[in-house]
């Protein structure tokens, strides 16, 4: 799958871009299925909002926690007016779907598995792949929210660090509609924070624990070492769990649909304090 030069690039920069990893028909099928899930979602059942700007509010959401072994829709922060009504069609109001579609939905399951992904994971150093979560991200036109600078290892903590992100572009991702930005080589920096469950003896819930004061990059600053990852639909971006990455709000008229999978290596210890835990659903790899 990866050439020696590509493997070296991944080790040096912390990410790799693979254009055309998924065919157009595979991309179209996943998009159609995601919209079908949104259309079937009863917005009156809950108004759970997904935001990386307020981790405490997100973590206290029982719907979010239960989604570790389910399929749930989460709204954009700006989806509702002052009276709590949707400002636009439901299809244009959802921030993401998460977090177990790869295990529970046949279309997502087919997209999320296969020999190509299994071979790629091996080339990236994952010997015993465990797929923990899937997210379909809409990055809606005009109201698509910012995803603040973060490292995926903050949310899926293993010893040693093994979480790896697989980010699929389902539409062209550009600076205009909120493409990914990364800090090449930043995966060699320390873990800055950890999102963890709080023991019941300490009140329960979750918290974001500060670990290191290393500053985040600033994509808007002159001379920044952050770079945009502009890719066409069908591309796959794979990145190390310590790689800092970010995406700006989408204020354009074009959405930026993407699908992500996060995997760890079963040889590493998966922390009991991680928010995402499995009980009834067994873990699978890419095979």
N, C-alpha and C positions, 0 to 999 in steps of 0.2 A: 504493500500500500504506500508507505512513505519511503522516499529515497533517503539515503544517508544524509544528504544535504538538508532535506526537510526535517529529519529528526534532529539534526544539529541546530537548525533554526528554532525549533520548538524548545530545545534545552536552553538556548541562548536568550531568546526573546520571550518565552513563556506562552506563545500562541502560534497557531498556524492557520492559514486560510486555504481552503480547498474548494475552488470554484467548480460548479456543476456537479456537486456530490449527489444531489437528488434530481431526478428527472422532472420535467414540467408536469407530467400527469400525476406523479406522486405528490408534488407540491399542491396541485389543484385538488386532489382528493382530500388532503389534510385540511385545507382551507374550507372546503365544502362541509366537512364533518364538524369543524369548529363552529361554523355558523349555524349548523343544525342544532348543536348543543346549546348555543346562545338562544336560538329561537324557542327551544323547548324549556328554557329556564324561566321559572316563575319569579319575576322581580318582586312580587309581594311577599315571597317567602323570607327573604332577608335582603338588606341593603349593605352588605359587607363591602367595605372599600379597601383596596390595596394601595399602600403608599410606603415608599422607603423613607419618607421624611419623618414618619412618626411610628417607630418600631413598637413603642409601648402600646399604642392604640391597636395596632395590627395584632400583636401577640395576645391581647386579651380577648380577641375575637374567637369564640368557640367554633365558628364555622371554619375559620382558617386552620385551627388546630386539627379539626376532624378531617380536613381535606387531605391529610397525609395518606389516607387510605380510601380516598373518594375522588369525586369529580365535582368541583364547585366553580361557580363564576363569581368574579370580584369586580366591582365597579371602579371606574376612574374617580378620582377625588372631585373633579369638576363636572361630574355627570348630572348632579341634582341642583335644582334651584333652591331658593330660600324656603320654599314650602315643601321640600322633599320630593318634588316631582322631577322625572327625567327631562332634561333639556332637549334631548334628541332621541331618535329611535334607539331601542335597546341594543341593536347591532352596533351602534356607534357609541355606546356607553360603557361597555365592558373593558376593563383593563387587562384581565387575564383569566384563563381557566387553569386550574391546578387541582391536585398534584400527582394523581395516579392514573392518568389516562393511558399511559404506556402499558399498564397491567389490566385495565378494566374495559377499554374500548377497542374493538377489533381494528378499526382504521388506524388509530394511533399506535396500537400494538404492532401492526405490520410496518409502519413507518419507522418505529423505534428499534427494530431488531433486524438482524441479518448479518451475513458473513463479512460484508464490507465494514460495518461498524465494529464487529468483533476484531477484525484484523487491525483496524486503526487503533483501537484501544490497546491492543498488545504493543503496537509500535510506540504508543505514548507511555508505556510502562505499567499499564494496568494488567496484572496477571490473573486476578480473580474478580472480574467485574461484578459490581453490585449496583443496579440502577435504583436510585432512591426516589427521584422525583422527575416529573415532567411539567412544563409550563408552556401554554400557548399565550403569547403576548401580542396584543393588538396594536399598541402605540397609536391610538386613535387620532384622526385628523383634528387639529385645533385644540384638543383637550388632552392629548397623550402626555402623561406625567413624566417628570424627570426621574431617572433612577440614579440615585446618588452614587458617588465613588464607593466601591466596596470590594471585598475579596470573598469568593464563594466559600472558602474555608471557614469564614465566620459563622456560617449556617450549617455546614456539614463537617464537623470537626472530627478528624481521625489522627491517630498517632502511629506512624508518622503521617504527615499531611499527604492525602492521596486523592482528594476530590478533584474531578476533572469535568469541565463544562463542554457540552456539545451544542453549539448555537447554530440553528438552521435559518437562513433567510428565506422567507416565504413570499416576500416582495422585495424589490430593489430597496436597499438600505443606503441612504445618502445623508449628508450633513443636514439637508433641509428637513427630512422627516425623522431625525433622531437616531442615526446609526450609532453603533458601538464606538467608544473611544477606549483605548488601552494605553498602558504605560509599558512599552517594550523593556524587558529585563526586570520589571518591577516585581516579578515573582520571587526574586531573591531578597526582597524586603520582608520584615517581620509581619506577623499577623497583628493587625491593629485593634481588632475588637472581636468579641465573641457573643453571638446571640444564643442564649441558653435558657433552659427551663429552670425555674427557681424551686427548690425543694418545698414540699408542703409545710415542713416545719418552719420555713422562713416566709410563709405567706402564699406560696404557689405562684402561678403565672409564669411569665418570662421576663427577661431583661437583656439589654445590650451592655456588655461589660467591656470597658475600655482596657486595652492591654498595652498599647504602645502609642507614643505621640508622634511617630513619623508622619509628616504632613502628606496629605493626598496631592496628587497632581492638580493643576488648574488648566483645563483645556482652553480657557479663554485668555490666558496670560501670554504675553510675548515671550518667545523662546521656550515655550513649554515642551516637555518631553513626552506629552501625551499625543497620540496619533489617532485619526479617525480610521475606522475600518469600514470603508464603503464597498459593498458587495452586491452582486446581482442575485435575484431569486434563484434558489437551488444551491447556493454556496453553503459550506459548513465552516464555521470558525470553532476550532478546538482550543481551549486555554486552561492553563494551570490554575489550581485552586487558590494560589496566593497572588495571582495577577490582578492588580487594581484595574477596574473597568467602570465605565460610566456611560450614560446616554442622556442627552438633553431633552427637554420637553419638545413635543411635536406641535408646532403651531402652523404647520403647512396644511394644505388641503388633501394630502396624500397619506394614507395610513402606512404603517411599517410592521406588517405581521411577521412574527418570528416564532420559532419553537425551540425550546431548550430541554436538554436532558442533563442530569447531574449524576455521575457515577463515582463510586469509591472502590478501592481495592480491598477485597475480603481478607487479605493478609494483614491489613492495618486494623487497629482497635477503633471501633466506632463508639464515640462518646455517649454515655447515658444522658448527658445534659443537653444533647442536641434536641431541637424542637421537634424534628421529624423522626418519629419512631414507628416501627412496624409491629403489628400484633397478629392480625388475621391474614394479611397478605404476605406470602413468601417473597423473598428477594430473588430477582433473576438477573442474568447478564444479558449480553446482546444476542446470544445464540437463540 
